[in-house]
Amino acid sequence: MPESGRIQVTISSTAEKVVYLVVFHLSFVMFVWSYWKTIFTSPASPSKEFCLSKADKEQYEKEERPESQQEILRRAAKDLPIYTTTASRAIRYCDRCQLIKPDRCHHCSACDICVLKMDHHCPWVNNCVGFSNYKFFLLFLMYSLLYCLFVAATVLQYFIKFWTNELPDTHAKFHVLFLFFVAAMFFISILSLFSYHCWLVGKNRSTIETFRAPTFRNGPDKNGFSLGCSKNLREVFGDEKKYWLLPIFTSLGDGCNFPTRLVIMDPEQLTVSSQNEPAKSSVSSQPFPTRPLSESQNRLLSSDCQWVESGSEEENVKSGTKKHIIVSLES
């Protein structure tokens, strides 16, 4: 290639070279790191407490009637932090893994295990995206987006020269053309996927929950786990912002139970107030609880528990005790 051709396609400024090298390698390292964590982080599975005991398992397998099987599951799940059911109000049980599914847990046919807070099985990483690696997956999308954007932006000036015939007639011009189109196409496709998952994080939903809303005691509610945009973000990335951009696990909770928008307080937590005392909701001061409700009583499965509605408030006021619904929301 002629020397004059080299001068036109080579960056002459040393400072510009340093900036390009630093930004390129930094984005590339973070991209590979997050991609590696997404691939090799094993999907989290439910703990042993969600498995049926040996006696319950034998009794469940002997029963042929679905009603009797559900009764066994209800008895086994009465002490578990479960707030969602199937659409038919049945306990969510996995016959394959032989365990009661925690909230937001689903069975992956590709991995053949139940995955906590399963979002989807991604063929591009050959792994399930769920509670244990969802943050890594988001960072992988973000850094791959920045990587493609950087490549497309730095090649853009030579791409323009190619169309204005200012680029020397060498084989390098085809490399420039190919590199720009590949980077731009990947940027556009990843941008749509990343934007969609950012929206899911803001709403505190998984991909599965977007298409099939979780069913609570009061019916399906697609926003049942949403606590407000800020808290939803912290639930995935953690409380310490200095670790948000690093592919290090900082998500809140254990993946088996999650705080919800509408939960009933335990009998031990009932607030006794007068008729004229306004109800106060504990909002920002509450941390994310490991168990939103008492472990001694499951409010969803208990038949004697009722949701506090406007029609029953008068009876509570007359008895001098009013039950409060804790609503943890942000504007």
N, C-alpha and C positions, 0 to 999 in steps of 0.2 A: 504493500500500500504506500502511496506517495506520502512524503513527510508533511506536505500541506494538508492532506486529508486527515492525518493524525491530529494536527493542531486544531482542526475544526471540531472534532468529536471528543477531544480530551479536555477535562476541566483543568484550567490553568491556575486558579486560585488555590493556594494551600489551605486556607481557612475553610473554603467550601469543601475541599476534599475531606478534611477532618470531620466536619459536620456530617457529611454524607456517610462516612464510615461509622461514626459513633451511632447515629440514628438507625442506620441499617442493621448493624450488629446487635444493638440493644433490642430493637423490635423483633429481630430474628430469634434471639435467645429467649425472650419472653414468650414468643409464639411456640417454639419447640418445647419449652418447659411446661406450659399450660397444656399443650397437646399431649405430651407424655403423661402428665398427671391424669388427664381425662381418660386415656386409654388404659393405664395400668392401675387405676384406683378401683378396687373391687366394689361392686354394688353392695350396699348395706342391706342386711336381712333382718327380719324381726327377731327379737330376743326370745329366750326359752320360755318366758312367762306367757307367751301367746300360743305355745304348743299345748295340745290337750294332754292331760295326764294319761297314764297307761290304762287306768280303769275307764275313764271317759272315752278314750279312743276305742277300746274294745266294745263298750256299750254303743257308741255311735255307729260302728261298723255292723253290729248285730241288728240295729233298728232298720226297718224298711220304710216306715212312714216318715215323710219329711217333717211332719209336725213334731214327732218324738225326737227327731234329730235336732230340730231347732231348739227344743226344750233343753236338750243336753248342752248345746252351744250357749244358750242364754245363761244357764247355770255356771258354765265354765268362764263366761265373759263378764260376770256381774262385778268382778273386782278389777277389771281392766279399763284403762282410759280410752274407751271407744265411744264416739259420738256420731258415727255415720253407719248407715246400713245399706242394703241393696234397695233397688227401686220398689221391691215387694215387701219392704220392712223386715227382711231376714238378716241374720247375722252373716257378715262377710267371711266365709270360710273357704280355704283353699284345699281341695281334696288331693291335689298333687303334693303339696308340701305338708299337708295335715296340720295346719295351724289356723288360728283365727287372725284374719288380716287386720293390722292396725289401720287407723285412718290414713288415707292417701297411699296405701300400699297396694300394689298390683303384682300379679304373677306375669313374668316375662317368659314367653314360650321359647325364645331363642336362648336365653341363659338358663331356663328351667329352674328358676328360683323366684321367690317373692321379693320384690325390691321396694325398699322404703321410699316413699314420696317419688314414685316412678314417674318420670316425664315421658320418655320414649326410649326405644332401642335404636341407637344410631349406627348404621352400617359403616359410616365413614371413620368411626373410631372403634368399631367392632366391640362395643360395650354398651351397657345400659346406662342412661343418664338419669340419675336420681339424687337422693339426699346426699350421698357421700361425695359426688363429683359434679354436682350441678354448677357450683361456683367455678370450678375448673373449666367446665364446658363454656360458660359465659365468657371467661377470660380468653379462652382459645378463640372464640369468635371475634372478640374485640381486637386481640393482637394480630390475628390473621387479616382483619379488616384494615388495621393501621399499616400492616406490612404491604398489602396490595396497594393501598393508597399512596404509600411512599414510593413504591416502584413506578406506579403509573405517573405520579407527579414529576419524578426526576427524569423520566423518559419522554415526557410530554414535549419538551422543547425540541428534541431530536425528531419526534414524530411530526411536529409542525414543519420542520425543515425538510422532512421527507416529501411532504405534499407540495411544498413550495419549490422543490428541486434545488434546495440549498445544501442538501446532504451529498457528500461525495459518492460517486457511483462505485460502491464496493459491496461486498457480501454483508457488511455490518448493517446496512439499511434494512435488510430483511429480518435480521435479529431484532432491531428496534421495533419494526412493525409487529412482529410476533409477540414480543415482550409486552408492548403496550396493550394490545388487544386481550391477551390472557389476563394481565393484571386488572384491567378495567372490567372484564366480564366476571372475574371472581369477586371483585369489589362489589359490584351491583348485586350479585346473588347472595353474598354473605351479608350485605347490608340489610336486605329484606329479612333474612333469618334472625340476625342480631336484633333488629328493631322489634320483631315479633316477640322474642324472648325477653327483651327489656319491658315490653308491655305486660307480659306474663308475670314478671317479678313485681312490677308495680301493683298488679291486681292480686298477687299471691295465689296464682293458679299454676297448675301443670298443664301440659298439652292435653293429657287425658281428661282433666277436669274441664277444659274448655269445650270439649265435644260432649262430655257427659258429666253434668253437675253432680257433686256429691249430695247424697240424701241425708238430711238431718232429721231430728224428731219432728220438726215442723215442716218437713218436705224438702225438695231439692233447692239448693241455694248455691249458685255459682260463686257468690262472694262470701261464703261462710267462713273462710279462713283469712279473709282480708282484714288487716288491722290498721290500714292507712298506708300511704306510699312509703313514708319514712320507716315505719316499723317493718313493713314487708321487705324493704331493702336490707335492713339490719338482720332480718331472719336468715337471709341467704349469705350476706357478706360479713356479718358479725358486728360487734359494737366498736371495735378499734379500727378506725378508718385507715391507719397506717398500713394495715395488712390487706386492704381491699383489692389492690392491684397486683398482689402477689398470689401465685397459685399455691397457697397454704390453706389448709382447712380451718375455717373460722366460723362456719355456720352455727346458728344457735339451736339448742335442743338436742334430742337424741334420735329424731327421726320416727319415733313410735307414736308420739302424741304432739299435738300442736294447739296453741291457743286459738280460740274461735271468736267470732263476732258476738254471738249470742250463746251464753252458757248460764245455767242456773247455779246459784250459790248453794253450798252445802248447808245442812241444817245448823252446823256449828258456826257458820259464817253469816247467818241471817242478821240483818240490822233491825234493831228495835227502835222505832221512831214514832213520833206523834203524828196525828192526822195532818197538821199544818206544816210539818217539817218537810222541806223539799228534798227530793232524792238527789244524791250526789254520786256521780260516777267516777271511779278511779281510772284515770286515763294514762297520763304520761309517766306517773311515778311507779307504775307496776312493771317489774321486770318480766321477761318471758318465763312463765312457770314451767318446771319440768312436768308437773301434774296440774293442769288447770283446775281440776276438781279433786275432791278427796279420793284417796285410793280405797277407802272403805265402802264407797257406794257409787255405783255407776248411774248417772242421772238419765242416761239414754235408755238403758235396759230396765230400769226400775218401773214397775207398773203403777206405783202409788205417787209418782212425781208428775206434776203438771206444769206446763208453761204458764208464766204469769201473764195474764191477759187483762184487758180493760174490764171485762165482765166479772172477773174474780177479785179485782182490787177492792171493791166495796166490802166484801166479806173479810179481807185481810185487815182493813182499816178498823172494822168493828171489833175484831179480836185484839186489836192493839199491836199487831205485828204485820209488817209489810215486807214482802220478799222483793229483793232488788235484782234486776238483771244487769250484769256488768257488761257494758258495751265499750270496748276499747277501740276507738276510732280516732282518726285525725282528719282535719279538714284538708 
